[in-house]
Amino acid sequence: MQKKDVAKLKLPDTPGVYIFRDARRRILYVGKATSLRARVRSYFNTNISEGRGPLIVKMLEEARTVDYQQTDSVLEALILEANLIKKHQPNYNTKEKDNKSFNYLVITNEIFPRVLVVRGRELFTAWKEKDAKYVFGPFPSGSSLKEALTIVRKILPFRDSCLPAQAGTPASESTQSKPCFNRQIGLCPGVCSGEISREEYASRIRDIRMLFSGKKDALIRTLEKEMKAAAKRQEFERAQEKKQQIFALQHLRETALLGSEYKVSSGGGTERIEAYDVAHISETARVGVMTVIEDGAPSKSQYRKFTIRTAEKGDIAALEEILRRRFEHNEWRLPSIMVLDGGVAQKNAAQRVLDEYGYKIPLVNVVKNERHRAARIVGNQPLIEKWEKQILQANSEAHRFAVTFHRNVRRKGLR
């Protein structure tokens, strides 16, 4: 399949799922996208072999067409992707990861079921069949699934860890002495405090099952019937709750979700900062790195090294390769801030990659002086003011890590 073939498809700039098919219309690969147009086009960049690896290159050689299904939100794209992978078992999805590396949504087999994200290797080894009543997935990205559940839980609160109150026993006398933290912030429906009956909670679990089965429209119709019935019984508080759930489900697209749709306002930002740097001497021993600051401290287990593969010279080409390879790892949590070493050229390069993958993540540049020390930070000023120390720390760590990696590669090359 060629880039010119993709141009003819007139893909929309909307969330959805894309499906690569071979000459016999067999499904080769399924993926989700914030922007179908940007995501599919990204597969046909000149540096595809460096950015995505030989498996995806082989898939593209076999592909003859791309189908797509638009969705109202990234959340629905995530769910549709998982359901299509489960149904069709596309060859290149299963080659990319075995079922033990995927993530699954599990609803436990309990009187008040818990809703959990479980890694495949745990689900297929430590869990017993009787422990999981419903299993949804596979989901290629655990971080995306967790962020999706964060949104779903605001609409349909559920239990994940608290202890149910004993039947007929006030919360103060039960094994859960007081409402759990999630109950206090509205993310638990009151299982721990005895505020929700077994029957009501079973209905909540039904709603979550319908949503993750891709039946959002049917779920909305069910909630509308329940809202009208509650109003008829003059249970106006319950009717209002159903109305709010319906509204939220109908407006999922406006919800900032899955990292790929971050909307950062003044003073916004969260706790994961990633920094990138490139090191070489006259284009020899070319390497790059990624460092991570989480909760204000270096997370060295998440640092990553990249040996630059592209034949194209220069730091910009190297940076683009690093970022493409980084975003191919769906299992890595997305950053809330990306820190680049350099100026406008580096920022433009990073923005091109973000556009390809459909991500909206704030970019911050650390500009150095002639002594290679930080002279100024350029980017979203409220973010810089809030996270200046961590931004500089991430940048410094990236430079140190890149130089050390480069020296080791050079040393090995001289042996």
Number of C-alpha atoms within 10 A of each C-alpha: 17 13 14 9 12 18 12 8 13 10 20 14 15 20 25 26 27 23 21 24 22 18 10 8 13 15 23 21 26 24 22 27 26 26 23 26 24 21 24 25 15 21 21 17 11 11 19 19 18 18 24 18 13 12 13 18 17 12 18 21 11 15 22 18 18 21 14 18 16 21 19 16 22 29 28 25 23 28 22 25 25 25 19 19 21 14 10 14 17 19 15 17 20 15 12 13 11 11 20 15 19 19 27 24 23 21 22 18 14 11 11 22 23 17 22 19 20 17 19 21 15 12 20 13 9 10 13 9 11 9 14 19 12 14 18 18 25 24 28 25 19 22 19 24 20 17 16 19 21 15 18 20 18 15 20 20 23 26 24 17 14 19 17 21 24 16 11 8 12 17 21 12 12 18 16 19 14 16 22 20 11 18 19 12 9 16 20 24 23 24 25 27 26 20 14 17 14 15 11 12 20 15 12 16 21 12 20 22 18 16 20 21 16 17 14 19 14 13 18 21 12 14 19 17 13 16 23 16 14 17 15 11 9 11 13 14 12 14 22 14 13 23 17 13 19 21 12 18 20 15 12 17 18 12 16 15 21 23 18 21 17 18 14 18 10 10 14 13 21 14 14 20 26 24 29 27 26 26 23 20 10 9 13 12 19 24 25 27 28 26 28 27 23 17 11 16 14 19 13 12 8 14 18 17 16 18 17 21 15 18 11 12 11 14 21 18 16 24 24 23 26 28 19 21 16 18 18 13 13 14 16 14 18 21 22 20 23 23 29 27 22 19 15 12 11 19 20 14 18 23 18 14 20 22 15 20 24 23 22 17 20 19 21 23 23 21 17 15 9 7 7 8 11 17 11 11 22 17 14 18 14 15 21 19 12 14 19 14 11 22 27 18 20 27 27 20 23 27 22 15 22 26 19 12 22 24 16 12 17 15 11 10 10 6 5
